[in-house]
Amino acid sequence: MARIESFEELEIWKEARELSKFVRELSQKEPFSKDFRFSSQINSAAGSIMDNIAEGFERDGNREFINFLFIAKGSNGEVRSQSYRAIDSKFISMQEFEILLKKTESLKRKIFNLITTLRNSGTKGYK
């Protein structure tokens, strides 16, 4: 298996970036864009997923990386929950809602799998 040198190479970071872009597109449409607080909150949560994956990777230790992956997983859950609020408020279509659920479910599974892999690797890192 090739060594990953940057967080940009991680598939979960790429997926989190795509989710963040999709959430941004959805939240810029009316009437979603008129609810500034909710729009900001869901965008912040979506961005937090990719940012925590990146920050954890850059910490150079599995223990800290795992902690940041759990934070990313939590933010992913927040986006998933907010997706229900968005559909209930009629800010997004059923098709958009289903895409959000599919993307968040995929990310949740992949983040958990990476956590499991890191825990079982035997490498603890510097901290």
Secondary structure, 3 states (H helix, E strand, C coil): CCCCCCHHHCHHHHHHHHHHHHHHHHHCCCCHHHCHHHHHHHHHHHHHHHHHHHHHHHCCCHHHHHHHHHHHHHHHHHHHHHHHHHHHCCCCCHHHHHHHHHHHHHHHHHHHHHHHHHHHCCCCCCC
